[in-house]
Amino acid sequence: MRFMVIVKASAESEAGKMPSREMLEAMGKFNEELIKAGILLSGDGLQASSKGARIQWNGGKQTIIDGPFAETKELVAGFWMVQVKSKAEALEWFSRCPCPMEHGNGEIELRQVFELEDFPAESVPEDVKIQEISMRGQSGKTS
């Protein structure tokens, strides 16, 4: 099963403050452990929301909103995508993660990714199944 591990933003990350050398080294070591274990699919830090945009729909009407966004606690500063056997395994790995923000204050959130197998078989059209299998094959990732 795949999990997206979301690093919550902070005032510093939103201000564009770069991580310290010590933090980069600690995260590099942690990422190497994930790679050696064969569970890391991808992971990156994200630029501040001031460089992003949102697309919202209301009553079928689409609106594009440029950043920055006000609620820092609801923003994402980075992520990992990992493939593990269980939620318990994901929690075990990420309980060893260095705090992703300076000054020892930070938060990460683990969210399981839906797999095709999670949906009732009769609710997924055959062409959607084929498209999903093809997409996974092209990206080199399997569920």
Buried (B, 14 or more C-beta within 10 A) or exposed (E): BBBBBBBBBBEBBBEEEEBEEEBEEBBEEBBEEBEEEEBBBEBEBBEBBEEBEEEEEEEEEEEEEEBEBEEBEEBBBBBBBBBBEEEEBBEEBBEEBBBBBBEEEBBBEBEBBEEEEEEEEEEBEEEEEEEBEEEBEEEEEEB
